[in-house]
């Protein structure tokens, strides 16, 4: 990511190198130098700039860069806090980030060589800098043609060139070895050429549609939806599920968005929430369809590629605990963290990934599957239904009255719960909290003891940090 605000702050540092001294300042400096005593250290320091070095051979090898660029406005930028200007800057910055995004663009800088010459140290540095600046300017086309908004045509051209080379090279190489190898090379070269052309065209269209999907997601003005879409982006199967999810969120957003904005801004948030709900009704289903098309074209590109094996993740990502210390890899905790992420995404509670730190994960029962997830702020019990769907229960540590206890194979605890409103009688307890006892059934006593140990340890750490 490129931090725009950080780059702008570097301009003051660069100004120091660009400002040249005036003639009067140079004359004053030379006068001071002339009046200073001629000590050995001063003489060596003055003569360094004029010393010429003989170079018999200097060769700097060519450089190859794979550039991936994504512009993004920092979340803590001061300008974003200005009511109207902040919104405009955020929208423009988001669109500029989409347009200026490039992935794996190649930049080739040629070699630099000097032979049989005599130069000063400053002159040599100036020559090298000038050479690489010229090489960089000559390679700007690869960055421009590598933009995702254009479909990365530079990558497409490289792929077609490689496929064309393969359709001639592999048969010729096989013909040297024998007739069977010739036909094998012809087959391999033909597959590579078809993969480069068909897959390349699919990849170009998929990248353009991918940028279109990002743009539509930005127009929803729903940060939770954008983060959820980013977390769920992946295979074609996930994109199919995203269509149903986008339609559901678009319809329910007409109600949920105004409620969220009212909780944040009060009555004035009703208009903002209504606008986000109406925008989401159009953009969320449309964006999901665009993402599905992009995923289908990307899948075609991957399947038609020859020689490039598809990279498959062999193990889940490492789980980082609340202490932010990297411990030796644990497959159990990594699978638990993956289940925690999947739970947050499927229940549209993506913000929990930022507020809570994963602690541990346990399977309480296998039939039906009931799991326990413990975080730094709560523990979650969810049960996967036979025909799909999920039933979950979240217990916040701030509502827990005391550590959990064991009764046979059951986890027992007390927590404060708000009282519901009674419409049949004059209700005087509405809004107040009352202690209630809850329980969680486990398959065996050993599983219950382990779950109690994990919950109570996380609860103790939570209490210690209050």
N, C-alpha and C positions, 0 to 999 in steps of 0.2 A: 504494500500500500504506500502511496505517496502522500505525506502530510503537507497539505498546501500551506497551512499556517506556519509550519516549521521552515519551509522553503522561503516564505516571505520574510521570516525573521533573519535569514542568512544574508539578506541584501545589505544590511549594515556592515556585516563582516567583509563582503565582497567589495564594498565601496572603498575600503582601506587600500585594496590592491589596485583599484582603478584610478585613484586620484594621483595625479602627477605633481611633483613639486614645482613651484615657480622658479624663474631665473634668480630672483633675489634670495630665495631660500637656498638654492644651490650654491650661489656665490658666498653666502654667509657660512655654509657648511665647509666649503673649501678654505675659507679664511681661517676658520677655527682649526681645521686640520693642519694648515700651514704653520700656525702659531704654536701648535702642540709640540712637546719634545719628541725627538726622533728616537723613541725606544724600539727595541727589537720586536715587541709584540705588535706595536702600531704599524711598523713597516710590513710585517708579515700579513697583517689584516688588510692593509691598503693594497698590497701587491697581489692578493688572491684574485681580485676581480680582473686583473690584467694578465694573469698567467695563462699562457696558451699550452694546451695539452696536445701531444701528437697521438693520433689514433690511427693505428694500422688497419684494424678491422673492428667495426662495431655493427652487430646484427641483432635486431630486436624481432623476435618471431611474430608471425601474424596472430591476431586475437579473434576468437569467436565467442560472441555473447548470445545467449538465449534470453530475450527481454520479455518479461511479463509485467505489465503496468496497469494499475487500477487507481484512479484518483478518487479520494474520499475526503470529505470535510470532517475535521476532528469534532467529536461530540461535545467537547468542552470549549469550543471556540466562543469567544465573548460576543461576536456579532450575532450568534444564534439566539442569544437571550433577548434581543430587541424584538418587540412583539410582531411588527409587520415586516420589517427588513429581514429579521431572522428567518421567517418563513420563505421569503423570496430567495434569499441566499441559499437556503437548504434545498429548495426545489431546483434552482439553477445549478448548484453544485452537484446534485444527484444526477441530473441530465448530462452535465458535462462529464461526470465520471463514467456514465454508460457509453457516451460517444467516444471518449478517449481511452477506452479499455482495450488492451491488446494482450494476447497470450502466446508465448513461445515464438516471438518474432526474432529472426536471426539477424545479427549484425556482424559482418566480417570486416575487420580492420587489417589492412595490408601490412607487410613487414616494413621495417625501416633499417637502412644500411648506410654506413659511412666507411669509406676506404681511403687510406693514405691522405689524411687531412690533418690540419692543425687548427683547433678552435679553443675559445675560452669556455669556462664552465657555464657561464650565463648564455652564451651563444648556442651551446649544445642543448641546453634545456629549452631555449626558445624554438629551436628547430624541431625537437621531438614533440613539443606541445603543438606546434603548427601542423606537423604531419598528422597527428591523431585527430586534431580538430577537422582537418580537410577530409580525412577518411570517414569520420563520423557524419559529416554533412553529406558525403556521397552515399552513405547507407541509410539516410533518413527515409528513403522510399520504402525500404523493407519494414520500417515501423508503421508508416502510413498504410501500406498495403496489408499490414498484419492486424489492423483494427477489427475488432469483433463486429462493429456495426456494418462493415463492408463484407463480412464473412471470411476474413483472413484470406484474400486472394493470393497473397504471397505463398502461403502454405499450400494452396491448391496448385499453383504453378510448379512449386518444388515437387509435389506429389506426382503430377502429370509428367514432368521431366524424368523423374525416377522410373515411372512406369514405362515410358517410351524407351528409356535406356534398357530396362529389363527385358522387353520383348525382343530386342536384338542381341543383348549380351548373353542371356542364359542359353538360347539355342546355339549360339556360336561356341560357347564354352562346352556345351554337351557334344557338339559335333566333333570336337577335338578328341573326345574320349570314345565315342562310338555312336551307332545309330540309335540304340535305346536311350542313351543319355541325351541325344539331340531332341527326341520327341518329349522326353521328360522336361528338358529345358524350355521347349516350346510351350508346353502346358503351363509351367511355372511362370514364364514371362507373360503369357496371355492373361493368366489370373492376376498377376501384379498390375498389368495395364488396365484391366477392367476395374480392379479394385481402386486404382488411383483415380480413374475418371468418374465412375459411378459413385464411389465412396467420397471422392473429393467434392463433387457437386452436392451430394447429400450433406456433407460437412459444412459447406458454405451456407446452404439454406438453413441448416440447423443452428448455426451460430447467429445468423441474422434474426431468426425467430427467437433465439435465446435472449438476445438484446431486447427484442420487442416484448418478450415476457417480463423482463426486468423493468422495462419502462411502464408497462401496464400495472405492475405491482407497485411502483412508485406513485402512480396516479390514484391508488386506493387510499393513500395517506394513513395507512394502518401499519405502524411499525411492528406490531405483533404478527400480523399476517406476513409481512416481508421477512421477518426472522424465521417464522415457521416454514415459509416456502424455501428459504435458503437451507435450513436444516434438512428438509425432506427431499431436496433435489437429488436425483440419482438415476435409478434405472427406469425402464419403460413401465414396469409394473407399478412403481411408486407414482409415476405420472398419471396412470389410469385412476388410482385412488385419489389423486389430487383433483381430478375433475369433479368427483362427487363431493369432496371436501370443499372445493371452491364454491359450488352451487349452494351447499348448506350454509357456509359462512356468509355468502352474499345475502341470503334470505334472512338469516338470524341477525345479521349486522344491522338491519333496520331497527331492531329493538335494543340490541346489546351496545352498539356504538353510542347512542344518546345517553344510555345509563352510565357508561364509563366516563363520558365527558362531564356529565352532571356531577359525578362523584369527585372529579378532578377540579372543575372550575365553578361548580354551583349551577344555578339556573341559566347563567350565560352560556354554559357548555351545551345546552340543548340544541342550539342552532348548529354549532360545530359538529356535534355528534350526528345530527340528522344529515348534514352534508356528507360526512364520512360514510354513513350508512347507505345513502343513495349512490355515492361513487363506488362503494364496494359491491353493491348489487349488480353493477355493470362490469367492473374491472375484475373482480375475483373469479367469476365463472369464465370470462373471456380469457384472462391470463392463464387459467388452468388448461383451457383448450389449446392455447398457443404453446404452453409448456409440453403438452402431450405430443403435439406435432413435432416440436423440436427434439424431444426425446426419441421419437420414432425415427427421425432422419439421422440422429446421432448413432442410434443402434444399427441402422443400415450401414453407416460409415465404418463402424467397428467390425461388423461381420464381413465386409468386403475387403478389409485390409489383409494383406498377405505378408507373413514374416514377422508381424508385430503381435506378440501374444498379449491377450487382454490381461491387464493387471488386476488381480483379485486380492482383496484384503484377507490375509490368512488368520488374523486374530483381532479381537475387538480393541479399541483404543484404551490406553492406560487410564486408570481412574486416579485422579489427584484429590487427596483428602482436604479437609478444612485447614490443615497446617501448611498446605502448599509445598510439602516436601515430596520429592520423587523417591519412592521406595522401589525395591525389586518388583518386577512385573508379577501380578497375581491374576490368573485367568478368571478366578471366581469373582473378584471385585471388578474386573474389566467387563465381564458379562453382566454384572449388576448395574454398572454405570450405563451400559448400552440399554438395559431394560428401563432405567430411570429416564434416559433421553427419549426413548420410544413412548413411555408413559406421558411425559410432558407434551410431546408433539401430538399424540393421539387425543389428549384431553384439552388441547389448545391452551396449555398453561406453560408456554415457552419461557415466560419471565421467571419461572421457578428455577430454570437452569442458571440464571444470573444471581438470584437471591440465596439459593440453597447450595451447600456443598455436600456432595455425595459421601456417605459414610460406609454403609454396608447393605447387603441384599441377601434375602433368605427365601427359600420356597417352604411355606408353611404346610401346604397340602398339594398333592399331585393330581387328585381326581375329586372334584374339579381343581384346576390350577389356581392356587391362592398364594400370592407372593407378598413379602414385606420389604419395603424400601425405607431405609433410615437415612435421614439427612441431618444437617447441622441445626435445623429449625423445626423439624417435624418427623413423624413416621407415617408411612402410607401403606395401606393394605388394599390390594386390588385383586379381584377374582375375574378370570377370563371365562365367559359364558360358552356353552357348547356350540351355539349357532352364531357366534360372533358377539361383539359388544363387550363391555367391561363394566363392572360394578366396583367403585372405589370408595375408600373412606380415608380422610386425612385428619390426623390428630396433631395440632400445633403444640409445641412444648410450652408456650406461654399459657395455654389453657389447662395443662396438666397440673393436678394438685400435688401429686407425690409420685415417686418412682413406681413403675409397674410391678406387679407381683404375680405369683404362680398359684393356680388352683387346679390340681390334677394336670390335664393337658391344655389348660386354658390360661391365657394371659388376661389378667384383671387389672383395671385402672380406673381412676376417677378423674373427671375433668369438668370444667365450668362450661355450661351450655346456655345460650340465650333462650328465654321462654317464648313460645309462639303466641300469637294474638288470638284471643278467644272472642269470637263475634257474637256468641249467644248471651254472654254475661258481661257485665261491666268489668273489664280487665284492668287490674292495677299492677299486674306483674310483667306486662309487656315491656320489653327492653331490658329487663333485669336478667341476671344470670343465676343458675341453680346448679349445684353439684349433682352429677349423674354418674352412675357406675356403668362401664362398658366392658366388653370382653371380646377376645379373639380366640377362636378355636384353632388348635394345631394338631397335626397328625400324630405326633409322639411327644412324650415328655422331654426327650433330649432336644428336639427342635424348639420347644417352648422355652427351655432353659437358655439355649443359645440366643434366641430372639430377645429374651428379657435382659441378658447380659449386654447385648449390643444397644438396645434402647436406653437402658439405664446409664450406660457409659456416655452416650451422646447427650442424654438429658443432664447429666452432671456437668459436662463441659459447657452446655448451654447456660446452666445456672451460674457457673463460675464466670462467664463472660458478661453477665447482666450488670 
